[in-house]
Amino acid sequence: MSEKLDTKYVIAGRSKKWTKGVVNPPVQRASTVVFNTVAEKNHAMVNRAKQTLFYGRRGTETHFALQDAMVELEGGAGCALYPCGTAAIANTILAFVKTGDHILMVDGCYEPTRDYCETVLKRMGIETTYYDPMIGEGIRELIRPNTTVLFTESPCSITMEVQDLPTLSRIAHETDITVILDNTWGAGVNLAPFEHGVDISVQAATKYIVGHSDVMLGTAVANEKHWDQLREQSYLMGQCISPDDAYLAMRGIRTMGVRLKQHEKSSIKVAKWLEAHPLVDHVRHPALASCPGHEFYQRDFKGCNGLFSFVLKQSDTKATTALLDGMTHFSMGYSWGGFESLILANEPRSFNALRTIANPNFKGTLIRVHIGLEDVEDLIHDLEEGLHRYQDALNA
């Protein structure tokens, strides 16, 4: 019988060959691996890509345990590890493109992903076309003979559009295009990537995998067709992580199930409270009908988390500053996925720089929040007080 997800959180990556009889895989630090015989060295050389100790950059048993855990949670054939989420994104794309290629990038992507396309890839002679997150069947018209990668992010960064991944993947595969998904919001468990046609699932494991805002980490889990190429290309680019960070990610996985459930419960309660607030134009939480692509969320996702956005009816920098500056439990900070609540504001004009063809075109300030593990009533009170300050500043 296949284990349920809550059981997988506990047992993933805990094979006896890694734990050696203790509960957690030990932290194994190594650069050089030494061999007693030529036969041992030759065996390691032949099996260096198959979780055999060979050289520190290929990984230690601590890394192998985390890689196994990620494959057990997401599916796929193998997992590459990177020092941050952006490194995972950049190196995964780079593993499947060459000069003269063309890629399709979702217009709502994480800002550093766009910057990478516009600087590094452009300098290498790789062209990027941005597409509307809600394009669906229309993606077919953007495919060229030299299109090699379709990059998706669902939901999108900041504006939270949920994409129709099965449709996009089906069309991409008609011409053998590699489909990459930034699956950080889905945490690899709320959206099962390989069930929806994705070839490679990338995460900023900094977020919910680690879960405590103290480790930078990226992962990319690939299907069997793409695993060898991703693994070897990433190795050649020098990508590796510390075993201590791998250990902390494994520790985070153990509690990810209960954390995600609490993030989900609290975020939906806060989102519904905001939806009824007179200063709020609409809420962009995938679990609510007001979010673009909500129907795809209902169809494809098993749950949500603490990250969503809401849009105010007006845009006023002074009022927004008054809201943000007096928060008690929400801190301003980049990233998300930790135990703490976070808040950031985006004025409508900022999307003119962030978007090419899919500007969301709302008039009010967008506020992105991460609902942490604090008591939800305290968080609602904090937002209520902030919106009072916002209103007072508008009236001043």
HURA-V662582 format. One record per residue. N is the residue number from 1. RES is the residue in one small letter. PSI is psi in whole degrees, 0 to 359 (999 if undefined). NEAR is the number of other ideal C-beta (glycine too) atoms within 12 Angstrom. Layout:
n=<N	N>
res=<RES	RES>
psi=<PSI	PSI>
near=<NEAR	NEAR>
This chain:
n=<1	2	3	4	5	6	7	8	9	10	11	12	13	14	15	16	17	18	19	20	21	22	23	24	25	26	27	28	29	30	31	32	33	34	35	36	37	38	39	40	41	42	43	44	45	46	47	48	49	50	51	52	53	54	55	56	57	58	59	60	61	62	63	64	65	66	67	68	69	70	71	72	73	74	75	76	77	78	79	80	81	82	83	84	85	86	87	88	89	90	91	92	93	94	95	96	97	98	99	100	101	102	103	104	105	106	107	108	109	110	111	112	113	114	115	116	117	118	119	120	121	122	123	124	125	126	127	128	129	130	131	132	133	134	135	136	137	138	139	140	141	142	143	144	145	146	147	148	149	150	151	152	153	154	155	156	157	158	159	160	161	162	163	164	165	166	167	168	169	170	171	172	173	174	175	176	177	178	179	180	181	182	183	184	185	186	187	188	189	190	191	192	193	194	195	196	197	198	199	200	201	202	203	204	205	206	207	208	209	210	211	212	213	214	215	216	217	218	219	220	221	222	223	224	225	226	227	228	229	230	231	232	233	234	235	236	237	238	239	240	241	242	243	244	245	246	247	248	249	250	251	252	253	254	255	256	257	258	259	260	261	262	263	264	265	266	267	268	269	270	271	272	273	274	275	276	277	278	279	280	281	282	283	284	285	286	287	288	289	290	291	292	293	294	295	296	297	298	299	300	301	302	303	304	305	306	307	308	309	310	311	312	313	314	315	316	317	318	319	320	321	322	323	324	325	326	327	328	329	330	331	332	333	334	335	336	337	338	339	340	341	342	343	344	345	346	347	348	349	350	351	352	353	354	355	356	357	358	359	360	361	362	363	364	365	366	367	368	369	370	371	372	373	374	375	376	377	378	379	380	381	382	383	384	385	386	387	388	389	390	391	392	393	394	395	396>
res=<m	s	e	k	l	d	t	k	y	v	i	a	g	r	s	k	k	w	t	k	g	v	v	n	p	p	v	q	r	a	s	t	v	v	f	n	t	v	a	e	k	n	h	a	m	v	n	r	a	k	q	t	l	f	y	g	r	r	g	t	e	t	h	f	a	l	q	d	a	m	v	e	l	e	g	g	a	g	c	a	l	y	p	c	g	t	a	a	i	a	n	t	i	l	a	f	v	k	t	g	d	h	i	l	m	v	d	g	c	y	e	p	t	r	d	y	c	e	t	v	l	k	r	m	g	i	e	t	t	y	y	d	p	m	i	g	e	g	i	r	e	l	i	r	p	n	t	t	v	l	f	t	e	s	p	c	s	i	t	m	e	v	q	d	l	p	t	l	s	r	i	a	h	e	t	d	i	t	v	i	l	d	n	t	w	g	a	g	v	n	l	a	p	f	e	h	g	v	d	i	s	v	q	a	a	t	k	y	i	v	g	h	s	d	v	m	l	g	t	a	v	a	n	e	k	h	w	d	q	l	r	e	q	s	y	l	m	g	q	c	i	s	p	d	d	a	y	l	a	m	r	g	i	r	t	m	g	v	r	l	k	q	h	e	k	s	s	i	k	v	a	k	w	l	e	a	h	p	l	v	d	h	v	r	h	p	a	l	a	s	c	p	g	h	e	f	y	q	r	d	f	k	g	c	n	g	l	f	s	f	v	l	k	q	s	d	t	k	a	t	t	a	l	l	d	g	m	t	h	f	s	m	g	y	s	w	g	g	f	e	s	l	i	l	a	n	e	p	r	s	f	n	a	l	r	t	i	a	n	p	n	f	k	g	t	l	i	r	v	h	i	g	l	e	d	v	e	d	l	i	h	d	l	e	e	g	l	h	r	y	q	d	a	l	n	a>
psi=<135	135	148	161	318	330	322	323	325	322	347	131	10	37	145	335	341	324	334	33	356	174	311	143	126	158	116	109	130	142	297	135	128	149	142	337	161	322	318	314	316	322	317	321	313	325	19	338	8	47	46	135	123	306	148	324	337	344	154	181	334	317	318	322	316	318	316	317	316	322	322	326	318	338	199	185	341	162	127	144	142	159	351	170	320	322	323	316	308	314	330	315	313	331	344	20	162	168	133	352	167	136	155	123	130	136	345	23	162	133	316	334	316	316	322	317	321	349	287	307	320	319	334	0	29	122	142	133	128	142	153	130	331	21	326	232	336	348	334	324	344	351	134	168	332	14	124	338	136	116	129	157	115	116	165	157	132	303	352	22	135	127	157	79	317	320	313	317	317	315	319	320	344	332	26	36	137	128	119	137	129	103	25	317	321	348	16	355	327	341	116	103	320	347	346	17	2	142	322	127	117	141	146	92	350	325	253	335	306	306	2	15	35	8	136	127	141	149	153	115	127	153	175	322	325	353	312	316	317	315	310	321	320	321	317	333	3	21	125	166	167	146	332	319	322	319	317	325	320	320	320	322	325	328	6	324	309	326	313	320	320	318	315	309	313	320	321	321	316	318	318	325	316	323	330	359	135	340	350	127	308	162	136	77	120	332	354	148	339	351	131	130	14	325	328	327	313	323	320	334	149	350	183	201	213	0	124	176	157	153	126	161	340	167	113	110	319	317	320	320	320	321	310	322	337	14	144	313	339	124	152	125	148	161	185	182	354	187	348	154	142	158	138	152	146	118	150	324	338	334	344	329	332	339	149	311	359	48	127	341	31	160	335	170	135	129	120	132	147	120	114	207	12	167	131	329	324	322	318	318	320	315	322	316	320	319	331	316	321	312	317	321	323	325	344	999>
near=<4	9	14	13	26	20	16	27	32	24	28	38	38	31	21	15	16	34	23	16	12	12	16	28	36	23	24	26	20	22	17	14	24	14	17	10	10	10	11	17	19	14	18	24	19	13	15	22	26	20	27	24	30	30	22	24	24	33	39	34	35	37	44	34	39	50	44	35	41	45	33	30	46	42	30	36	28	37	47	48	49	44	27	29	41	34	33	47	45	37	38	47	42	34	34	32	36	18	15	16	27	29	43	44	45	45	37	41	43	40	27	27	40	35	20	31	35	23	15	22	32	20	12	21	16	29	25	35	28	31	38	31	42	32	32	27	19	19	37	22	15	29	27	21	11	20	33	34	41	46	51	57	46	47	46	45	41	38	46	42	39	41	51	33	44	27	28	42	33	21	29	35	25	18	22	18	35	36	47	47	49	46	52	45	52	44	45	45	40	36	41	28	44	30	23	34	31	44	41	48	54	54	50	44	49	35	45	50	49	41	40	28	26	19	35	28	48	43	56	53	46	41	32	18	20	36	30	19	29	40	34	20	27	42	26	18	22	15	34	30	39	27	31	22	32	44	31	30	49	47	31	40	45	30	25	40	30	21	33	40	26	28	44	34	24	36	42	27	27	45	41	24	27	34	25	19	26	16	33	36	25	31	39	42	45	42	37	33	19	27	38	35	38	29	20	31	34	17	20	34	34	25	31	38	47	46	45	46	46	44	38	36	24	27	25	26	22	20	31	35	20	25	37	32	21	24	33	20	30	36	25	24	20	24	33	40	42	32	30	28	37	32	39	30	33	34	27	29	19	23	30	15	15	30	30	23	23	26	22	33	16	30	19	30	37	38	43	37	46	39	46	35	31	29	18	27	15	21	37	29	20	31	39	28	23	38	36	21	27	37	24	18	24	25	14	11>
